[in-house]
Amino acid sequence: MRSYPKTIHIVTIGHDHVKECREVVTQYYYPQYQLVVNKVLYDPEIEISIEVNPENSIVLKFQSKSHDFTDLSLIDANIPIQKQIKRQLFLFLRKITGKELPWGTLTGIRPVKIAHSLLIKGQNQDQVKNSLAKDYFITEKKAGKLVDLAKLEIDVMYPINKRKAVLYVGIPFCPTRCSYCSFISSTVNNRELLNAYLLALGREIDELGAYLDENCIEISNIYVGGGTPSVLNPSEIEKMFEHIYKHISRRKSMEITFEAGRPDTVTKEKLKVLHEMGVNRISINPQTLNEDTLKAIGRNHTAKQFFESMELARSIGMDNINTDLILGLANETTKDVEYSVRKVMELSPENITIHNLSIKKSSTIKGNLEDFSFTIDSLVGEMNDISEQMLMENAYHPYYLYRQQYTQGNLENTGYTLPGKEGIYNISIMSEKTSVIGIGAGSSGKLFYPEIDLLDRMETVKDIKTYIDTIDQICERKIKQMEKVFHQ
């Protein structure tokens, strides 16, 4: 386990590519070190200098109390300088630390998009794998995983239809706040705020739904997320879906997902309403089945409640369930992870999503690093490999993948599925080849222009009270944005 805090000072000279430098250093040293850029510091643990001489070279320096290293590389005029900085800094730190990063220099959220693009441009699978290894230094295993996922993504998303979209509805309320969470949410104890929010949400669903209906935009699938949407009571859930179906056709083939989330919020009455309202996919997420860990991360439920809620969902007729687990939670061992994965698999959920702990900026953990213990990167990597092997040996295969900054072990989050049970919404979101209509405070929509392969972000204010107070302006702005892409 690691202690905090230690400081790395990053110094950039002769260039302004701070983002690229920070990204690489983060992969090697976060979260055990705090990163500070271009400040006057007294005696940092480590100082890393990245100097660019525009005429001919990149000079890298590493200084600590016990080491002093310098490296120089010549600039290639044919390669963007920010890419060269990132590559050379990666190779420099790899040599110093001896640490191999499975994703190499790749730091983006959607690495599958790179493989997707190369396949569409005509490269075969082996060529794509070679390109990924050469350009980004990722391992053969990760490259193969990206290619397989890109092929699945292409099969699902093509042919692209400009007049199709997916709908996201956000409920930014939770029973309590988990220590690792960075989502903008409020506790459900504030019923007055929740009631006002649901009125505003209904207004936005009605306004945007009417526009989509009038312009013949087909909603292919719906996702209700949060927060924890299952904090709503049965009548609130029913009323929300009535707003949705007022202008959006409910079809048998439509995937409709509802994040039931916390097992302690799942009841028979809520599940019955969800089933009656056409929800055909839910998530019930324990994150771990270790009781001590559940308490440590602020989850007010037990493993027993998870098993009971899964049994209840099956009894209601829910035949497509996702379950989330997080690796790298405080003090967990590989045996803890093996236990959680095995016990979840025994219930045969159609999807199992394996997350690796990400130390997010606005989480409780990030704000109190000295109070938490973290699993060492090599152990998290082992946990990830064990989970993948167990799932693959039991008929599960990856169907979507994404990465986050500040993730333990420089790893990824992967959704696994039983054959034919892929979560289409998740594939749609990761491919970025369709428009996403985001509704609710903090929701993030994206309008897709297939002719130029461009996304126009459609953000929503995060503050719940501001959302309520400005709902009319929010609806007006979003409709104007949608007119640019959808208006015939």
N, C-alpha and C positions, 0 to 999 in steps of 0.2 A: 504494500500500500504506500501511497505517496503523501508527502506533507507539503504545505503551502505557507507563504508565497515565496517564489523566487522570481527574479526579473531578468528578462532578455531585452537588451537595448538594440533596436534595429536602426541603423544609420544609412540613409540613402544620399548619395553624392552624385551630382551631374545628371540626374534624371528624376522623374516624378512618378515612377511605377511602384508606388508604395503598396498598392493592393496585391500585386503579384508577389512581392517580397514577403509580405505578411502571410499570404496564403501558404507559401512553402514552409516558412519557419513554423507556422501553426501546426502543420502536419507532423513535424518532428518533435515539437516541444510542448504542445498544449494538451491537457490543462495544467501540467505540473509547473509551468512557468507563466508569469504574466508578461505579455508583450507590450513594449513601449516603443514608439517610433519617433525619432528625431527630437529628443528632449535632452535637457541637461540633467544628467543623472550622476549621483555619487555612488561609485563602486557597484555597478550592476553585476549580477552573477556571470552573465555572458554578454558580450557585445559583438554584433555581426554587422559588418560594414559592406555595402554593395555600391561600388563606385564605377561609373561609366565614363570612359574617355571616348567621346563621340568619334574620334578619328580612328581608333584601332582596338580598344580593349575594354574588358570588364574585369575589375579587380575585386576579389572577395577576401575579406579578412575576418577571422574568428579569434576572439580573445576571451580567455577566462582566467581564473586564478592559477590554473595549472597548465593551460595550453595556449599556444599562439600559432595560428596557421594562416597562410596567405596563398591564394591561387589566382592565376591570371589566364584569361582566355581571349582569343582574338575575335573581333566582331565580324560576322558574316553579313554583308550588305544585302543579301537576298532573303534574310529571315527577319521578321519584325523584332525590334530590340526587346520589347517586353517578353516575347517568347524566349529569346536567348537568355535574358536575365533569369527567368523562371527555371529553365533547363540547367543552367550552370550553377545556380544556387542549390537546386535539388541535388545535383551530382556532388557538389562540395560538401553539403551536410550529410549525404549518404556516406561519403568517405570518412568524415570525421566521427559520425555516430556508429557506423557499422549497421545501421538500421535500414532494412528493406521495407519500402512502402508498397503494398500490393497494387495500389492505384497510381503509383508513380506521381507525375505532375498534375494529374487530373484532379480538379477541385470543384468542378461544377455540380449542380444538383442532379442533372439528367445526363449521365454519361452514355446511356443507350442511344440518345439522339445522334451522337457522333457516328456510331455504327450504323444506325438507321440511314443517315445521310450518305454514307459511303456505299451502302448496298444499293440505294436508289440511284446513285450515280454510275452504277455498273460494276463495281468491284465484286469479286466473288468472296466467299467466306474466308478463305485462307488469306486473300489479299487484305481484307479488312483487319484480320487478326494481326498480320504483319505491320500494317499501318499504325495500329494502336500501340503495339510494342515499340516501334521505332520512334514515333512522335511523342509518346507520353510515358514510356518506360513501364507500362503496366504489365502484370504477369500474364503468362499464357492462359492460366485458369480464368482470370478476370476477363480477358479479351474474348475467350470462348463464351463466357456467360453473357457478355454484351451482344455478341452476334446472335446467339439463340433468342435473346429477348427482343432484339431488333426485328428478327424474322417474324416472331409472333405479333409484334406491334404492327408491322406492315400488313400482315394477314387480316388483322382486326380493323385497321383504320382506313384501308383503301378498298374501293375508290373513295376519294375525299368528296364530301358533299357540303358545299358552302351553306346550304340551308338546313343543316342539322346542327344541333348544339346539345350540350349537357347542362343540367341545372344543379347548382349547389345552394343549399339553404343552411345558414349558420345559426346555431343557438349558443351564444357565448356565455353560458352559465354552467357552473359545476357545484357539486356538493361541498367539496373542499379543493384546495389547490395542491397538486402533487409537487414535490420538491424539484423535479426535473422539468416542469412544464413552463413554457414561455408564451402560451397562447393568451390573448387578451380575453379575459373572462371575469365574471363576477360570481360570488357564491349565491346559491339559490335562496338563501335566507331573506334576501331583499325582494319580497314578493311584489311590492309596489313597482319596483323597477322592472321586474320580469313582466308584469301585466302590461305596463306601458310599452315595453319592447315588443311584445306579441302583437299589440295593436299596430305599431309602426311596421312590423314585419309583414303582417297581413296586407297592409296598404301597399308595400313594395311588391309583394307577390302579385297582387291584383293588377297594379299598373304595368309592371314588366310583362306579366303573363298575357294581358290584353294586347300589348304591342306584338309579342311573339305570335299570338294567335292570328291577329289581323294581317300579319305579313307572312303567314304560312311557314313559320320556322318550326321544324319538328324537334321536339325534345326527345333525345334517344334514351337517356337515363337520368335518374334523379339521385342525389346524395344529400342526406340530412346529417350534418356533422356539427362539431362544436369545438370547445366546450363538451358538455354532456347532454345531448338532446333528451335523454330519458329522464332528466329532472322534471320534464313537463308531466302534468297529470293526464289521464286518458282523454278527458274532454278537450284539453289544450292541443294534444296531438291530433285528435280528430278534426278540430277546427282548422289547424294549420294545413292539413291535407285537403280539406274542403276548399281552402283558398287556392291551393296548387291546382286542383282538378277543375276549378272554375273555368280556366282558359287553356289548360294543358291536357291533351287527350291521354287517357290512361289505357295503355295497350298491354296485352298479355305478354308480348315479347320485351317489354321495357324492364330494365333492371332498376329497382327502387331500393336503395340502401338507407338504413337508419342506424346510426351509431348508438346502440343501447349502452355501450361503454361500461360504466361501473356496474358490477354485479349487484351492488346494494341498491341500485335504482331500478332494477328489473322486477316487474310484478306481472302476475297473470293477466290482470286487467289491461295493462299497457300493451302486452304482447298480443292480446286478442284484438285490440283496436288497430294495432299495426298490421296484423294479418288481414283484418277486414278492409283496411285502407289500401291494400295492394302491395304493402312492403314485402319483398321477396328475398331480401338479403339484410342481415343485421350483423353488427359487431358486438361481441361481449369480451371485454379486455381485462384480464387480471394483471398483466404485465409480468408477474411472477407468481409462483404458487408457494413461495417461502414465506411463512407467516411473519417472521422477524423483519424481512425486507419490506413487506407490505406496510408494517407499522412505521418503519424508518422513512419511507418515501411519502407518507401522508395519505395512504389509501385506507379509507374507513370501511373496509370489507375484509372478509376472510376467504381462504381458498375454498372452504365449504360452501360459501355463498355463490362462488363461481360455478361449482359443480351443480348446485341446485338450480341456478338460473339457466344453465345449459340444458338441463333435463326439462325444465319448464318450457323453454323455447321449442324443444323438439316435440313436446306433448301438444303444443298449440298448432304445430304443423310447419314450423320454420325449417326449411330444408336447405338453406344456404347461409351458413354462419362463418364469420371470420373471427379469429382470436389473435390478439396482439401479445407478444412477449418482448421484454427489453433485456438485453445482455449488458453486463457491466455495472449493474446496480450495486449499491454499497455492500461490500464484504461478501458478495456471493462467490461461490466456487463453481468449478466445472460440474461437480456433482449436483449442485443446486439447479444449474441450468438443465442438465440431463433429466433431472426429475421433472422439472416444469414442462419440458418439451414432451417427455414420455407420457405424462398424465394428460396433457392436452390432446396428444395424438390418439389416446385411448377413447376419446370422445368423438373422433373423426369429424372435426369441423372441416368444411369444404375449403376454407382458406386459413392459413396460419401465417402471420406476418412477424418476421424477426427483425427487431430494431436493435441497433447498437447505441448505447447511451451517448447523447449529444449534450454537451455542457452549454446551454443556450444563454444568451446575454441577459435576458430578463428573468431567468429562472431563480428560484431560491438558492439552488446549489451555487450558481455563478456569483451571487451576491455574498455568499458565506463559504468560500472555498476552504477556509481553514477548519471548518466544522465537519467536513465530509471526507470520507476515504474513497479512493478510486481504485478500480482493478487495473493492474499493469497491462500495457498494450498487448504484450505477447500472450497473456492469459485471455484477454478478450478475443484475440484472433483465434485461439484454441477453442473458445466457447462457440464462436461463429462457425468454425469448421465442423465441430461436433454436431451442432444443430442442423447444419446443412446435410451432413451425412445421414443423420437419423431420419430427417424428413424425406430425403431422396430414396432411402431404403424402404420407405413406407408409402410409396406411390405418389408423394408430393413432388412437384417440380416448380421452379421459379416462373413467375409470370409478369412481375414488374419489379423495378428496382429504382431507388433514388438515394442520393447522398446528402448529407448535411455538414455544414461547417462545425468544427470543434467536436468531431465524433471520436470517441475512444477507438484507438487502434487504426485510425485512418480507414475505417471500414464503411459499410453500406447498409441500408435497410432493404430487405427483400421480402416480397410477398410470394408465398408458396401456395399452390393450389392442387387439389385433386383433379384428374383429367376432366376437361369440359366444364369446369366450374370457375374459370377465370373471372375476376372482378373487372368488368368492362369499363366502369367509370375510372378505375385506377390506371388502366392502360391508356384511356383517353387523355387523362390529365398529364401523364408522363410523356406522351407522344407530342403534345402541343400541335396537333393537326386538326383540331376542331375548336369551335368557340365554346367557352365556359361562361355561363351566366351566373355570376355570384350574387346572392341576395343575403342581406343581413349584415350587422356590424362586424367589421373586420374581414368580410369575405373578399376574395380576390378573383375577379373575373378576367377573362382574356378573350378578345375578339380576334378571330383568325381570318386573315386575308390569303387564301390559297394561291391566288394569282402571283403573289410576290413572296409567299412563304413568310409572312410577317404577322406578329402579334401586337395588338394594342391593349395594354393593361387597363382594366376597369376596376379600380380600387374602391373600397368603401371605408369610410371613417371608422376607426377602431373603437373610439370612446362610445359607450352605449348611450349615455345621455345625449351626446351630440348627435348621434344617429337618430334618436327619437325626435329631437328638436328640429332637425333639418331634413326629415324624410321626404318632404315635397321636392326640395332642391335636389336631393340624391336621385329620386326617380326621374326628374326632368333631365339631369345630366346624363344618366345612363341611357335613356331613350335616345338622346341626341347622338351618343356614341354608337349605339346599335344601328341607327339610321345610316351611318356611313358605310357599314358593311352589309346590312341586310336589305336596305330599301331597294326595291326593284326599279 
